[in-house]
Amino acid sequence: AQKVTQAQTEISVVEKEDVTLDCVYETRDTTYYLFWYKQPPSGELVFLIRRNSFDEQNEISGRYSWNFQKSTSSFNFTITASQVVDSAVYFCALSEAFGQNFVFGPGTRLSVLP
Amino acid sequence: GAVVSQHPSWVICKSGTSVKIECRSLDFQATTMFWYRQFPKQSLMLMATSNEGSKATYEQGVEKDKFLINHASLTLSTLTVTSAHPEDSSFYICSARRSSGGYEQYFGPGTRLTVT
């Protein structure tokens, strides 16, 4: 069975600090996809990134970066120089090949204080 | 591209009544749509998978007679909460996957249901 763990329930940082959100996953599949979504107070999910299991390259997009470590089954997300607008709940998710069995982690609530 | 809408965005209904939530893929065809439920401060839990022209597949613990799903066209799936009770109050989110293939799920903005 697939499982996603986000050990940090809530994190508070002060603006301009860097913050890393942890994600550990479990799957028996060799082909799978990992995702990160942001859910602001409005509730709408905002897609941040998708990574397939064969691509272990780390990715940077502006202030966001992702570290995929297959050896430790982790897909961590770092926000550099955090801003108040980054305050939201962040979900890590996992799906089998072809999008089957999409599983969300419990989420991490990030509060960025001014 | 790949926009999914939900209607209504929020609804308040009285206990015992039924409420219908629509999920539409606006710029693509979706053979498969998914319905999720999210209770306050919790994660999204898959309720059911909706396939166009066939019966929905429900996750364990989800009552199919209470949560009726109809996927009558390639761009529309509906979720009807029948005889709603306060414990059904939740945030319902749908997602759609392209008929042309691929693994991406495109999420709708969600519908907040409050049952009084």
Interface residues (C-beta under 8 A of the other chain):
Chain A: Y33 Y37 S42 G43 E44 L45 F47 R50 F91 S95 A97 F98 G99 F102 V103 F104 G105 P106 G107 R109
Chain B: F34 K41 Q42 S43 L44 M45 L46 F91 I93 S95 R97 G102 Y103 E104 Q105 F107 P109 G110 R112
